[in-house]
Amino acid sequence: MAPSERLTCAEAFERLDAYMDRTLTPGEAQELEGHLKACSECACEYRYEERFVREVRAKLNRLQAPPELMRKIRSKLGSTDG
């Protein structure tokens, strides 16, 4: 890859969320992965963000919504389940 085709750190940072959400094209993902392999600062930022998202998801999975909130959600969704 020619130097002019490489991502800058700012461009890589802007793509991290899409990368973690797996919404980049295969080529974009490969380009970002190449940058992360070459740039320790961006790789560190990626690891931090990935760990943060993983921990938030884990905590959200442990939360239980109050019954009244669940009733309202089910009502809005048209569900009659308990």
Summary of the structure (lengths in Angstrom):
residues: 82
radius of gyration: 19.2
end to end distance: 56.8
largest distance: 59.3
contacts: 165
relative contact order: 0.10
helix: 76%
strand: 0%
